[in-house]
Amino acid sequence: MEIGRILFLTGAFATHAFVGYALVRGFTEADPRIGLVLGLVPDVDFLFPAGMGWPFVHRGITHTLVFALIIVAGLYAIRRDRSVALAAGLAIGSHLAIDTLSPTGIVLLYPIETTWSPGIAVHGPTATGLLWAAAIGLLIWGGESTSQVR
């Protein structure tokens, strides 16, 4: 794999994890590490063997509402904690929202095979910087509101 692709994927993975972390920390009582992990979960599809075909491809089944709902419902069934389920929904949802905006888009409503995208370079330098700035702002805001409560 070429160095440019490695750097691109590293930046994309870090952004998904960091945005998930910030959302979980800012809006739930759950452990924000849930956001780190579940912000990356849709990209587990990189591990699918190349020959599997649709929907077991990158931005296939793991980038759908069906997948997100299964993860959220499964976590709720196991933990019986709404905060954990909300955290899971925020983290996975942020990943899906970011990838929906990209030029490739995702098939969010699978099994209905329709893709719409505004074509924003969400993993480009400008959009990535904006996502990181928003996540940092959320962490600062969340930290201030938490310290005022204590």
C-alpha positions as a LaTeX table, in Angstrom:
\begin{tabular}{lrrr}
\hline
Residue & $x$ (\AA) & $y$ (\AA) & $z$ (\AA) \\
\hline
Met1 & 0.00 & 0.00 & 0.00 \\
Glu2 & 1.37 & 3.43 & $-0.93$ \\
Ile3 & 2.25 & 6.00 & 1.73 \\
Gly4 & $-0.43$ & 8.46 & 0.55 \\
Arg5 & $-3.15$ & 5.86 & 1.06 \\
Ile6 & $-1.79$ & 4.92 & 4.48 \\
Leu7 & $-1.80$ & 8.58 & 5.56 \\
Phe8 & $-5.31$ & 9.09 & 4.18 \\
Leu9 & $-6.68$ & 6.06 & 6.04 \\
Thr10 & $-4.86$ & 7.00 & 9.25 \\
Gly11 & $-6.41$ & 10.47 & 9.14 \\
Ala12 & $-9.87$ & 9.10 & 8.35 \\
Phe13 & $-9.72$ & 6.48 & 11.13 \\
Ala14 & $-8.45$ & 9.03 & 13.66 \\
Thr15 & $-11.18$ & 11.48 & 12.70 \\
His16 & $-13.98$ & 8.90 & 13.03 \\
Ala17 & $-12.65$ & 7.77 & 16.41 \\
Phe18 & $-12.13$ & 11.30 & 17.75 \\
Val19 & $-15.54$ & 12.60 & 16.63 \\
Gly20 & $-17.19$ & 9.52 & 18.19 \\
Tyr21 & $-15.27$ & 10.09 & 21.42 \\
Ala22 & $-16.24$ & 13.78 & 21.59 \\
Leu23 & $-19.92$ & 13.07 & 20.93 \\
Val24 & $-20.12$ & 10.34 & 23.56 \\
Arg25 & $-18.27$ & 12.46 & 26.12 \\
Gly26 & $-20.32$ & 15.54 & 25.33 \\
Phe27 & $-23.80$ & 14.04 & 25.26 \\
Thr28 & $-23.87$ & 10.90 & 27.40 \\
Glu29 & $-22.83$ & 9.57 & 30.78 \\
Ala30 & $-21.22$ & 6.53 & 29.13 \\
Asp31 & $-17.49$ & 5.87 & 29.00 \\
Pro32 & $-16.27$ & 7.99 & 26.05 \\
Arg33 & $-13.95$ & 5.18 & 24.98 \\
Ile34 & $-17.13$ & 3.63 & 23.56 \\
Gly35 & $-17.04$ & 6.46 & 21.03 \\
Leu36 & $-13.44$ & 5.69 & 20.09 \\
Val37 & $-14.24$ & 2.08 & 19.33 \\
Leu38 & $-17.71$ & 2.38 & 17.85 \\
Gly39 & $-16.76$ & 5.41 & 15.81 \\
Leu40 & $-14.52$ & 2.99 & 13.90 \\
Val41 & $-16.78$ & $-0.08$ & 13.82 \\
Pro42 & $-18.32$ & 0.57 & 10.38 \\
Asp43 & $-14.82$ & 0.33 & 8.89 \\
Val44 & $-14.53$ & $-3.29$ & 10.02 \\
Asp45 & $-15.48$ & $-3.91$ & 6.40 \\
Phe46 & $-11.83$ & $-3.31$ & 5.47 \\
Leu47 & $-11.28$ & $-6.79$ & 6.91 \\
Phe48 & $-13.71$ & $-8.50$ & 4.50 \\
Pro49 & $-11.98$ & $-10.68$ & 1.88 \\
Ala50 & $-11.83$ & $-8.88$ & $-1.46$ \\
Gly51 & $-13.82$ & $-11.49$ & $-3.36$ \\
Met52 & $-16.94$ & $-11.43$ & $-1.20$ \\
Gly53 & $-18.76$ & $-8.81$ & $-3.28$ \\
Trp54 & $-21.71$ & $-6.60$ & $-2.42$ \\
Pro55 & $-22.79$ & $-5.95$ & 0.35 \\
Phe56 & $-19.58$ & $-7.21$ & 1.98 \\
Val57 & $-17.39$ & $-4.43$ & 0.60 \\
His58 & $-16.13$ & $-1.14$ & 2.00 \\
Arg59 & $-19.11$ & 1.14 & 2.59 \\
Gly60 & $-21.45$ & $-1.80$ & 2.14 \\
Ile61 & $-23.48$ & $-3.50$ & 4.87 \\
Thr62 & $-21.49$ & $-2.03$ & 7.77 \\
His63 & $-22.31$ & 1.50 & 6.60 \\
Thr64 & $-26.10$ & 1.12 & 6.85 \\
Leu65 & $-28.84$ & 1.96 & 9.32 \\
Val66 & $-29.59$ & $-1.76$ & 9.58 \\
Phe67 & $-26.06$ & $-2.43$ & 10.86 \\
Ala68 & $-26.16$ & 0.56 & 13.23 \\
Leu69 & $-29.51$ & $-0.52$ & 14.69 \\
Ile70 & $-28.28$ & $-4.09$ & 15.20 \\
Ile71 & $-25.22$ & $-2.84$ & 17.11 \\
Val72 & $-27.23$ & $-0.39$ & 19.23 \\
Ala73 & $-29.98$ & $-2.93$ & 19.99 \\
Gly74 & $-27.41$ & $-5.62$ & 20.74 \\
Leu75 & $-25.54$ & $-3.40$ & 23.19 \\
Tyr76 & $-28.79$ & $-2.41$ & 24.88 \\
Ala77 & $-29.84$ & $-6.05$ & 25.16 \\
Ile78 & $-26.51$ & $-6.94$ & 26.76 \\
Arg79 & $-26.02$ & $-3.90$ & 29.02 \\
Arg80 & $-29.59$ & $-2.64$ & 29.61 \\
Asp81 & $-28.15$ & 0.87 & 29.80 \\
Arg82 & $-29.73$ & 3.61 & 27.70 \\
Ser83 & $-26.63$ & 5.77 & 28.00 \\
Val84 & $-24.51$ & 3.04 & 26.41 \\
Ala85 & $-27.08$ & 2.57 & 23.63 \\
Leu86 & $-27.16$ & 6.35 & 23.03 \\
Ala87 & $-23.36$ & 6.42 & 22.99 \\
Ala88 & $-23.31$ & 3.62 & 20.43 \\
Gly89 & $-25.86$ & 5.41 & 18.27 \\
Leu90 & $-23.93$ & 8.68 & 18.40 \\
Ala91 & $-20.58$ & 7.09 & 17.60 \\
Ile92 & $-21.77$ & 4.89 & 14.74 \\
Gly93 & $-24.15$ & 7.58 & 13.54 \\
Ser94 & $-21.32$ & 10.11 & 13.34 \\
His95 & $-19.32$ & 7.73 & 11.17 \\
Leu96 & $-22.28$ & 7.17 & 8.86 \\
Ala97 & $-23.05$ & 10.90 & 8.69 \\
Ile98 & $-19.47$ & 11.78 & 7.78 \\
Asp99 & $-19.26$ & 9.08 & 5.09 \\
Thr100 & $-22.69$ & 10.02 & 3.69 \\
Leu101 & $-21.34$ & 13.47 & 2.88 \\
Ser102 & $-18.32$ & 12.12 & 0.98 \\
Pro103 & $-18.29$ & 11.97 & $-2.83$ \\
Thr104 & $-18.75$ & 8.17 & $-2.76$ \\
Gly105 & $-21.58$ & 8.29 & $-0.23$ \\
Ile106 & $-23.07$ & 5.18 & 1.37 \\
Val107 & $-26.14$ & 2.99 & 0.89 \\
Leu108 & $-27.63$ & 4.16 & 4.18 \\
Leu109 & $-31.07$ & 2.64 & 3.62 \\
Tyr110 & $-29.89$ & $-0.84$ & 2.63 \\
Pro111 & $-31.48$ & $-3.07$ & 1.36 \\
Ile112 & $-32.84$ & $-0.21$ & $-0.72$ \\
Glu113 & $-29.89$ & 0.43 & $-3.02$ \\
Thr114 & $-29.89$ & 4.19 & $-3.27$ \\
Thr115 & $-26.95$ & 6.48 & $-2.72$ \\
Trp116 & $-27.03$ & 10.23 & $-2.41$ \\
Ser117 & $-24.10$ & 12.46 & $-1.63$ \\
Pro118 & $-23.42$ & 16.20 & $-1.75$ \\
Gly119 & $-19.86$ & 15.29 & $-2.79$ \\
Ile120 & $-17.99$ & 16.97 & 0.06 \\
Ala121 & $-14.36$ & 15.92 & 0.53 \\
Val122 & $-15.00$ & 15.09 & 4.20 \\
His123 & $-11.67$ & 13.33 & 4.53 \\
Gly124 & $-9.79$ & 16.16 & 2.86 \\
Pro125 & $-7.67$ & 18.61 & 4.87 \\
Thr126 & $-10.28$ & 21.38 & 5.21 \\
Ala127 & $-13.22$ & 19.22 & 6.23 \\
Thr128 & $-11.04$ & 17.09 & 8.51 \\
Gly129 & $-9.78$ & 20.26 & 10.22 \\
Leu130 & $-13.36$ & 21.45 & 10.69 \\
Leu131 & $-14.44$ & 18.10 & 12.13 \\
Trp132 & $-11.51$ & 18.12 & 14.57 \\
Ala133 & $-12.22$ & 21.74 & 15.55 \\
Ala134 & $-15.88$ & 20.93 & 16.20 \\
Ala135 & $-14.93$ & 17.86 & 18.26 \\
Ile136 & $-12.39$ & 19.84 & 20.29 \\
Gly137 & $-15.00$ & 22.56 & 20.82 \\
Leu138 & $-17.45$ & 19.94 & 22.05 \\
Leu139 & $-14.85$ & 18.55 & 24.46 \\
Ile140 & $-14.14$ & 22.04 & 25.81 \\
Trp141 & $-17.84$ & 22.84 & 26.12 \\
Gly142 & $-18.55$ & 19.45 & 27.72 \\
Gly143 & $-15.66$ & 19.90 & 30.15 \\
Glu144 & $-16.90$ & 23.31 & 31.23 \\
Ser145 & $-20.49$ & 22.16 & 31.73 \\
Thr146 & $-19.30$ & 19.12 & 33.69 \\
Ser147 & $-17.08$ & 21.18 & 35.99 \\
Gln148 & $-19.92$ & 23.59 & 36.76 \\
Val149 & $-22.15$ & 20.71 & 37.89 \\
Arg150 & $-19.59$ & 19.36 & 40.39 \\
\hline
\end{tabular}
